Amino acid sequence: MALADSKTQVERAGTRATARYFRVLGDPTRLSILDALATGPCSASELARRLSAPQSRVSNHLACLRWCEFVVAERHGRQVLYRLADPRVFELVEAARRVAASRAEHLESCERIGPDWV
C-alpha cells in the first residue's frame, strides 16, 4: 500500500471518529449530563433529579458516555459517581454554544436534521 493511500485511510478514520464524537454530543440529555458533571462528580440518581428525567434514561445515556469515554465511573462503596473523563469536552461544548448562540432560532427551525434534536 502506498504511503498516500495509508494517509488517506487514516484521515478518513479520523473524520469518521470525529463525526461520531460530535454525534455523542448531539443529544440534549447527554449535553445536560455533561453540564451537570462539569460542576463535579454525581451519582446517576443525583443526575436524574437534577435533570428531572427518569433514572433509566439517565443511566442509558451514561452508558453511552462511558462507552465513548466522555465520563468515568468510580465506585465508592455502594455508590457509583460519574465524572468527566476529560474536562476539555466541556470547553468544546461551551465553544459550540457560543457559536450556535447567534443562530439559535435558525438552527431550531432546521428540518434537515430533524425536530428531535431540540
C-alpha contacts under 8 A as a table, 3 or more apart, distances in Angstrom:
res1	aa1	res2	aa2	distance
1	M	5	D	6.48
1	M	6	S	6.76
2	A	5	D	5.29
2	A	6	S	6.39
3	L	6	S	5.06
3	L	7	K	6.18
4	A	7	K	5.11
4	A	8	T	6.20
5	D	8	T	5.10
5	D	9	Q	6.30
6	S	9	Q	5.17
6	S	10	V	6.35
7	K	10	V	5.11
7	K	11	E	6.17
8	T	11	E	5.05
8	T	12	R	6.13
9	Q	12	R	5.10
9	Q	13	A	6.09
10	V	13	A	5.06
10	V	14	G	6.06
11	E	14	G	5.00
11	E	15	T	6.09
12	R	15	T	4.97
12	R	16	R	6.13
13	A	16	R	5.10
13	A	17	A	6.09
14	G	17	A	5.08
14	G	18	T	6.02
15	T	18	T	5.10
15	T	19	A	6.13
16	R	19	A	5.10
16	R	20	R	6.23
17	A	20	R	5.11
17	A	21	Y	6.07
18	T	21	Y	4.89
18	T	22	F	6.33
19	A	22	F	5.25
19	A	23	R	6.15
20	R	23	R	4.77
20	R	24	V	6.33
21	Y	24	V	5.35
21	Y	25	L	6.72
21	Y	68	C	7.95
22	F	25	L	4.91
22	F	26	G	6.11
23	R	26	G	4.83
23	R	27	D	7.51
24	V	27	D	6.58
24	V	30	R	7.49
24	V	64	C	7.87
24	V	65	L	7.51
24	V	68	C	7.94
25	L	28	P	7.87
25	L	30	R	6.61
25	L	31	L	6.17
26	G	30	R	7.81
26	G	31	L	7.57
26	G	117	W	7.03
27	D	30	R	5.37
27	D	31	L	6.26
27	D	117	W	6.33
28	P	31	L	5.04
28	P	32	S	6.12
28	P	117	W	6.77
28	P	118	V	6.74
29	T	32	S	5.03
29	T	33	I	6.22
29	T	58	V	7.60
29	T	61	H	7.35
30	R	33	I	5.02
30	R	34	L	6.23
30	R	61	H	6.07
30	R	62	L	7.67
30	R	65	L	7.52
31	L	34	L	5.07
31	L	35	D	6.12
32	S	35	D	4.94
32	S	36	A	6.21
32	S	51	L	7.12
33	I	36	A	5.12
33	I	37	L	6.17
33	I	47	L	6.79
33	I	51	L	7.71
33	I	58	V	7.88
33	I	62	L	7.97
34	L	37	L	5.03
34	L	38	A	6.10
34	L	84	L	7.16
34	L	90	F	7.07
35	D	38	A	5.20
35	D	39	T	7.32
35	D	90	F	7.31
36	A	39	T	5.81
36	A	40	G	7.34
36	A	42	C	7.92
36	A	47	L	7.12
36	A	50	R	7.77
37	L	40	G	5.04
37	L	41	P	5.63
37	L	42	C	6.55
37	L	82	Y	7.33
37	L	83	R	5.66
37	L	84	L	6.14
38	A	41	P	7.94
38	A	83	R	7.77
38	A	84	L	6.82
38	A	87	P	7.39
38	A	90	F	6.75
40	G	83	R	6.49
41	P	81	L	5.78
41	P	82	Y	5.23
41	P	83	R	4.54
41	P	84	L	7.71
42	C	46	E	6.02
42	C	47	L	6.36
42	C	81	L	5.06
42	C	82	Y	5.36
42	C	83	R	6.84
43	S	46	E	5.16
43	S	47	L	6.23
43	S	79	Q	7.12
43	S	80	V	5.82
43	S	81	L	4.52
43	S	82	Y	6.01
44	A	47	L	5.05
44	A	48	A	6.10
44	A	55	Q	6.77
44	A	58	V	6.70
44	A	59	S	6.38
44	A	62	L	7.96
44	A	80	V	7.67
44	A	81	L	7.38
44	A	82	Y	7.56
45	S	48	A	5.01
45	S	49	R	6.20
45	S	55	Q	6.19
46	E	49	R	5.09
46	E	50	R	6.15
47	L	50	R	5.05
47	L	51	L	6.00
47	L	58	V	7.16
48	A	51	L	5.20
48	A	52	S	5.70
48	A	53	A	5.04
48	A	54	P	5.99
48	A	55	Q	5.11
48	A	58	V	5.99
49	R	52	S	5.02
49	R	53	A	6.73
50	R	53	A	7.91
53	A	57	R	6.84
53	A	58	V	6.83
54	P	57	R	5.41
54	P	58	V	6.52
55	Q	58	V	5.01
55	Q	59	S	5.94
56	S	59	S	5.05
56	S	60	N	6.17
57	R	60	N	5.16
57	R	61	H	6.33
58	V	61	H	5.19
58	V	62	L	6.04
59	S	62	L	4.92
59	S	63	A	6.14
60	N	63	A	5.12
60	N	64	C	6.57
61	H	64	C	5.07
61	H	65	L	6.19
62	L	65	L	4.92
62	L	66	R	5.93
62	L	71	V	7.64
63	A	66	R	5.09
63	A	67	W	6.06
64	C	67	W	5.14
64	C	68	C	6.13
65	L	68	C	5.22
65	L	69	E	5.99
65	L	70	F	5.03
65	L	71	V	5.65
66	R	69	E	4.85
66	R	70	F	5.91
66	R	71	V	5.04
66	R	72	V	6.00
66	R	73	A	7.44
67	W	70	F	7.79
68	C	71	V	7.99
69	E	72	V	6.87
69	E	85	A	6.49
70	F	84	L	6.11
70	F	85	A	5.34
70	F	86	D	6.82
70	F	89	V	7.54
71	V	82	Y	6.37
71	V	83	R	5.45
71	V	84	L	4.44
71	V	85	A	4.55
71	V	86	D	7.63
72	V	82	Y	5.60
72	V	83	R	5.49
72	V	84	L	6.26
72	V	85	A	5.34
73	A	80	V	6.28
73	A	81	L	5.65
73	A	82	Y	4.53
73	A	83	R	6.67
74	E	80	V	5.52
74	E	81	L	5.26
74	E	82	Y	6.32
75	R	78	R	6.97
75	R	79	Q	5.83
75	R	80	V	4.37
75	R	81	L	6.31
76	H	79	Q	5.20
76	H	80	V	6.00
76	H	81	L	7.31
77	G	80	V	7.85
84	L	87	P	5.96
86	D	89	V	6.03
87	P	90	F	5.61
87	P	91	E	6.99
88	R	91	E	4.93
88	R	92	L	6.26
89	V	92	L	5.01
89	V	93	V	6.27
90	F	93	V	4.98
90	F	94	E	6.12
91	E	94	E	5.10
91	E	95	A	6.16
92	L	95	A	5.09
92	L	96	A	6.22
93	V	96	A	5.06
93	V	97	R	6.21
94	E	97	R	5.02
94	E	98	R	6.33
95	A	98	R	5.15
95	A	99	V	6.35
96	A	99	V	5.09
96	A	100	A	6.00
97	R	100	A	5.02
97	R	101	A	5.80
98	R	101	A	5.26
98	R	102	S	7.57
99	V	102	S	6.64
99	V	103	R	7.88
100	A	103	R	5.42
100	A	104	A	5.64
100	A	107	L	7.81
101	A	104	A	5.16
103	R	106	H	5.35
103	R	107	L	6.16
104	A	107	L	5.11
104	A	108	E	6.07
105	E	108	E	5.11
105	E	109	S	6.40
106	H	109	S	5.30
106	H	110	C	6.53
107	L	110	C	5.24
108	E	115	P	7.68
108	E	118	V	6.78
109	S	115	P	7.86
110	C	113	I	6.46
110	C	114	G	7.05
110	C	115	P	7.58
111	E	114	G	5.14
111	E	115	P	6.60
113	I	117	W	7.55
114	G	117	W	6.54
115	P	118	V	6.33
